[in-house]
Amino acid sequence: MKQKAIFILKSRRPKDPQVKAFGDAIDVVEELIGKFVRSVYTRSSVAVHVADSKEEAKKVRDYVALVLGELLEVKE
């Protein structure tokens, strides 16, 4: 995704500092979203392999719905 975004930006002939700032912003977003998705995956994995409560399953479902909603830009 970062490579695509920078390619599109460069086609608009920005100044080098603009490209660097844009790339840095993408890095931050990817890192934060990646950490969140990994934590939801870890929590889901543990809940699946260990008998857990129905409430925990609902919380995991809500987290997954939130992640997918944000990634796919789908709002309820």
C-alpha angles and dihedrals in degrees: 000000000000093000091051093048093049091046090054091046092050091052086064090057101236125175117270095251089056091054092049093049091048092049091049091051091052090051091054094049093046092049095049095044090045092053091049094048092047092051092051090048092050092049091048093048093052092047092051095050097043124054103253138169127281088242091059090051090052092050091051090048090052092050092049091048089050093051094047091045091054096043094046094036091235119151125194 
